[in-house]
Amino acid sequence: MGAQIETPPPPRADEPKRLPDGRLWSEAVLKANYEANLKDLERMRKILDSVRKELDETKGHILSIKALKELEELERLSRRVRDRMRQH
């Protein structure tokens, strides 16, 4: 008779998912989201500084198309950060 190959038991349903390097999948996702949020928040800060500088220069009477586009980008970044934070 031939040798039987033993297959490892399937993972239990109550065990957390792990990455091949042994780290918990959920912790890796949280860390990646944290780092992405920091990057997006820094970009948001730069946008706000730029728009504020422009407002100071024009005394708030006129806002350029560039500033409006930056404010739209700020909204997109804000939604992204908020959505990531709501996930966990």
Order of alpha helices (4+ residues) and beta strands (2+ residues): alpha-alpha
